[in-house]
C-alpha cells in the first residue's frame, strides 16, 4: 500500500514538472532591448595548475619508480605552498604512511613517465609507456593522451628519494 502511494506521488510530481518545463515565457514587445554598455571580461590563466588536481598526483623518484602520491598541500598564512604531504605504501588508503616534504624539493613534469624496465617474457610486447591513461590496446594509438598544457595539472612529480627512504621518514600527523 505504501509503495503504491509513493509511486503515485512520484508520477504526479513528474507530470507537474513536465508541464512546468514545457511553458515558455511570453515575449513582451513594449520594452526596448537593454543597451550593450556592460563589457564582460574573462581572465585566462594559461599555463597555471589547479590545486584541486594536485591531490592524488603520482610521485616518482629519479629512477622513474613510483614512490607514492600527493595527499595534501600545506600553505603558510600568505598562501604560499610550503609542504607537500605524500602518501607512501598502503593499499586503498589502508596502511599508508604520510610524510611531509618541502614543496620546493618536488619537481613537476608535464611529460609522461617512460617505461624503462625489461620484460620477463621474451615474446611479450612492451607495456604502456605513459602514466596518463593512454590506450594500451593495439586498436588505438598511444597518441590519444591529452596535451599536458591543456589539462591544468602536471603529469607527475619527482622527488629524489626511494620508497624505503620515505617510509623511514617521520610520519606526518595533522595536529588538532
C-alpha positions in Angstrom: 0.0 0.0 0.0 2.8 2.4 0.9 4.6 1.5 -2.3 1.6 2.4 -4.4 1.3 5.8 -2.7 5.0 6.5 -3.3 4.7 5.5 -7.0 1.6 7.6 -7.4 3.3 10.6 -5.8 6.3 10.3 -8.0 4.2 10.0 -11.1 2.2 13.1 -10.2 5.3 15.1 -9.5 6.8 14.1 -12.8 3.6 15.2 -14.6 3.6 18.5 -12.9 7.3 19.1 -13.5 6.9 18.3 -17.2 4.1 20.8 -17.6 6.1 23.5 -15.8 9.2 23.0 -18.0 7.1 23.0 -21.2 5.8 26.5 -20.6 7.6 29.2 -22.5 7.8 32.7 -21.1 5.8 35.2 -23.1 7.8 37.8 -25.0 7.0 41.4 -24.5 7.4 43.8 -27.3 6.8 47.0 -25.5 10.2 47.1 -23.8 13.4 48.2 -25.6 16.3 45.9 -25.7 18.9 46.7 -23.0 21.8 48.7 -24.1 25.0 46.8 -24.6 27.1 49.1 -22.4 28.4 46.5 -20.0 31.5 44.7 -21.0 32.4 41.3 -19.8 36.0 40.4 -19.1 37.3 37.0 -18.7 40.6 36.1 -17.0 42.7 33.4 -18.5 45.3 31.5 -16.6 47.3 29.8 -19.4 50.0 27.6 -18.0 48.7 27.6 -14.4 47.8 24.4 -12.5 44.7 23.8 -10.4 45.4 22.9 -6.8 42.4 20.6 -6.7 44.1 18.4 -9.4 47.3 18.1 -7.4 45.8 15.7 -4.8 46.4 12.2 -5.9 49.2 13.2 -8.3 51.8 10.3 -8.5 55.3 11.0 -7.3 58.3 9.2 -8.8 62.0 9.2 -7.9 64.9 10.0 -10.3 64.9 6.3 -11.4 61.2 6.5 -12.6 60.0 4.3 -9.7 56.6 5.2 -8.3 57.2 6.1 -4.6 53.8 7.5 -3.6 51.2 10.2 -4.4 50.4 13.7 -3.1 47.7 13.6 -0.4 47.7 17.3 0.5 49.4 20.6 0.1 50.0 22.8 3.1 50.5 26.6 2.8 51.5 29.4 5.1 49.3 32.3 6.0 50.3 34.3 2.9 49.1 31.5 0.6 52.5 30.1 -0.5 52.6 26.4 -0.6 55.3 25.2 1.8 54.8 21.4 2.4 53.6 18.5 0.3 52.1 15.6 2.2 53.0 12.4 0.3 51.3 9.0 1.0 53.7 6.1 0.7 52.8 2.4 0.6 49.5 1.0 1.7 46.6 -0.3 -0.3 43.5 1.7 -0.9 44.4 4.1 1.8 44.9 1.4 4.4 48.4 1.3 6.0 49.6 4.3 4.1 52.5 6.2 5.6 52.2 10.0 5.3 55.3 12.1 5.2 55.8 15.9 4.9 58.4 17.1 2.4 59.4 20.6 1.5 57.3 21.7 -1.6 60.3 23.3 -3.3 62.0 19.8 -3.3 59.4 18.5 -5.7 60.0 18.8 -9.4 56.8 18.8 -11.6 57.0 17.2 -15.0 54.4 17.5 -17.9 55.7 14.5 -19.9 54.6 11.0 -19.1 57.0 8.6 -17.4 58.5 6.3 -19.9 58.7 2.6 -19.0 62.3 1.6 -18.8 62.1 -1.9 -17.2 62.9 -5.1 -19.1 60.1 -7.7 -19.8 60.5 -11.1 -18.1 58.5 -12.6 -21.0 60.7 -12.6 -24.2 57.6 -12.7 -26.5 55.7 -10.0 -24.7 55.0 -6.6 -26.2 56.3 -3.6 -24.3 53.9 -2.2 -21.6 52.2 1.1 -21.9 54.7 3.9 -21.9 52.7 6.6 -20.1 51.1 7.2 -16.8 48.3 9.3 -18.2 45.9 6.5 -19.0 46.6 6.2 -22.7 45.0 3.3 -24.5 47.2 0.2 -24.3 45.4 -1.9 -26.9 46.5 -2.2 -30.5 43.3 -0.8 -31.9 44.0 2.7 -30.6 47.3 4.6 -31.0 49.2 5.9 -27.9 48.7 9.5 -29.3 45.3 9.7 -27.5 46.9 11.4 -24.5 45.8 14.9 -23.6 48.2 17.7 -24.2 49.9 18.5 -20.9 49.5 22.2 -21.5 45.7 21.9 -21.6 44.9 19.6 -18.8 45.6 22.1 -15.9 47.9 19.8 -13.9 51.3 18.2 -14.4 51.6 14.5 -15.3 53.6 13.7 -12.2 56.1 15.0 -9.6 59.6 13.9 -9.0 61.2 13.6 -5.5 64.8 12.4 -5.1 64.3 9.6 -2.6 63.4 5.9 -2.7 60.2 4.4 -1.3 62.1 2.9 1.6 63.7 6.3 2.5 60.2 7.9 2.5 58.8 5.1 4.7 61.7 5.7 7.1 60.9 9.4 7.4 58.9 10.5 10.5 55.2 10.0 9.9 53.2 13.2 9.4 50.2 13.8 11.6 47.7 16.6 11.4 47.7 18.3 14.8 44.4 19.5 16.2 
